[in-house]
Amino acid sequence: MSTLASIVIAAIALLHVYILVLEMFLWDKPAGLRTFAQTREEATASKVLAANQGLYNGFLAAGLFWGLSLGAAGSGVKIFFLSCVLIAGVYGAASTGIRRILFIQAVPAAVALALLLLS
């Protein structure tokens, strides 16, 4: 179960690196416009805020990679950052009304937390 938990945590960390790239560098490019279903004007107006969000997603990814690098000794770090991802996913879905955020961010974090706690 520990290996499975690590695989899921690594996948979540990689997802947050991808979100960082989308929000910081591709926000107003075709990939970002498609992903976030917005117009170029909306993206231009919110580009600085999106870059800030992207940076936070990078911190979540870095924390998860840090926890993984510590192995078994990193359980507390992994629990903390997975909890942050879970809370961010729930809040994001609730505040935007976009339910898919739950399934993209919160549910995988909850699964990883469960796997980690069961291992």
SVG drawing of the C-alpha trace seen along z (x, -y; Angstrom):
<svg xmlns="http://www.w3.org/2000/svg" viewBox="-22 -43 36 45">
<polyline fill="none" stroke="black" stroke-width="0.4" points="0.0,0.0 2.9,-2.3 4.1,-2.1 0.7,-2.7 0.4,-5.8 3.7,-7.1 2.6,-6.6 -0.6,-8.5 1.2,-11.3 3.7,-11.6 0.9,-11.8 -0.8,-14.6 2.5,-16.5 3.0,-16.2 -0.6,-17.4 0.2,-20.5 3.3,-21.1 1.1,-21.0 -1.4,-23.4 1.6,-25.7 2.6,-25.7 -1.0,-26.4 -1.6,-29.2 1.8,-30.9 2.8,-30.5 -0.1,-29.4 -3.0,-31.3 -3.6,-33.5 -2.4,-31.0 -4.7,-28.6 -4.1,-25.7 -4.9,-27.9 -7.9,-29.5 -9.3,-26.0 -8.6,-24.6 -10.2,-27.4 -12.9,-28.1 -12.2,-31.9 -11.8,-34.5 -8.5,-36.2 -9.8,-39.4 -10.7,-37.6 -7.4,-35.9 -5.5,-39.1 -7.4,-40.8 -6.7,-38.0 -3.1,-37.0 -1.3,-38.3 -3.8,-36.6 -3.4,-33.3 0.3,-33.5 0.0,-33.9 -2.3,-30.8 0.2,-28.9 3.0,-29.7 0.9,-28.3 0.3,-25.1 4.1,-24.9 4.5,-25.1 2.0,-22.2 4.0,-20.1 7.3,-21.0 5.9,-20.0 4.7,-16.7 8.0,-15.9 9.8,-16.9 7.7,-14.5 8.3,-11.7 12.0,-12.3 12.0,-11.7 10.5,-8.3 8.8,-6.9 10.1,-9.8 8.2,-12.2 4.7,-11.0 3.9,-14.2 5.0,-16.3 2.9,-14.3 -0.1,-14.4 0.2,-18.2 0.6,-18.9 -2.1,-16.4 -4.4,-18.1 -3.6,-21.5 -4.4,-20.0 -7.7,-18.6 -8.8,-21.8 -7.8,-23.8 -9.8,-21.5 -12.9,-21.6 -12.7,-25.4 -12.0,-25.9 -15.1,-23.8 -17.3,-25.5 -16.2,-29.1 -16.3,-28.7 -19.2,-26.3 -17.0,-24.2 -17.5,-20.6 -14.8,-19.0 -12.3,-20.6 -13.4,-18.1 -12.6,-15.2 -9.4,-16.6 -7.9,-17.9 -9.8,-17.0 -10.7,-13.3 -7.2,-12.2 -5.8,-14.0 -8.4,-12.2 -7.5,-8.9 -3.8,-9.5 -4.4,-10.5 -6.4,-7.3 -3.7,-5.1 -1.0,-6.9 -2.8,-6.5 -3.5,-2.8 0.1,-2.0"/>
</svg>
